[in-house]
Amino acid sequence: MGRRTFSSGILYVLEFQKLTNAKFFGEPTGGKPIHYGDMRNMTLPNSKLNITYSTKFLKTSTNEADTFTPDFIIEPSIKDYLKGIGPVIETIKSKH
């Protein structure tokens, strides 16, 4: 999980948290646990612009924070990226 985890990704994280004893690794999510979703598309009649809009407020958690924070925060670095190292995977492997 990380800064690019939004929307349905957060819903899956919350479901895993509720149903398992999983530990979470990575960065805090890019979106809030409580958010608008269930997207629909529409073409505006005059401008013909395509827009996307939310149809539901998804309060699937009591966590009103701005993000879901993992149990183990692991920040990516350019040094690891250039060496081809996945710091999250390496941390998980070292925990076992």
N, C-alpha and C positions, 0 to 999 in steps of 0.2 A: 504494500500500500504506500501511497505517497501523495505528493502535491497535485498529481494529475488524477487522483481518485475523487470522483464526483458522483452525484445522482444515484443511479442503480448500484454502482460500486460501493457506495457508502451503505446502502440498504443491505447488501450482501455481507459486509463487514459486521454490521449490527446483528444480522441473523446468525452468523457464525459465533459471535460473542454470546448470544443468548442460548444457543443450542450446544455449544462445546466448551471445553476448557482451553481452547486455543490461545496461544500467545501471539501477539501481533508485532511485526518488525517493519521498520521503514521510517517514513516521514509522516507527520500529521497529514490528514486528508486535505484536499483543496476545497472542500465544501462542508457545509454544516450537516450534522446528523438529522436535524429537523429542517426540511426544505420543501419547496414546491416542486412538483413533478408531474408525471403522466402527461407527457407532451403531445400536442396535436399540431398539425400544419394547416395553414389556410392561405389562400391567395386573396389579397385585398382587391376589391372589385374595380376601383378606379385606376390605381397605380400599377396593378398586376404584380406587386411585390409579394414574394413568398415570406411568410412569417411563421415562427414557432411560438407557441404559448403553453403555459402550464394550465392544467385543469383541476389539480388537486393539491391540497396542503398535506404533506406526508409527515405526520407526527408519530413516527414509529419508535421513538426513543424519548426518554426523559432528559437526555443529555442536551442541554440548550447551549452548549459551547459553540464557538465558531468553527471547530474542527473536531475530528475524532483523533485522539492521540494514541499511538501504538504503545505497547508495553516497553519496547526497546526502540528508541529513536536512533536511526542510522542515517546520517547525512551523506549524500553522494559527494564525491570530490572529483575534480578534473584529473588528479593524479591516478586514482583508481580507474577511471574511465580510460585513460590513455594506456594503462597497463592491462586493460581487459578484465579487471577485477570487479566482480559484483559484490559490493560490501554487505548487502543484506544476506545473500546466500552464504558468504564466508562466515558471517556472524552466526547464522543458524547452524551451519556445520560445526562450528566450534562449541556450540552449546550442547552437542550430543556426545 
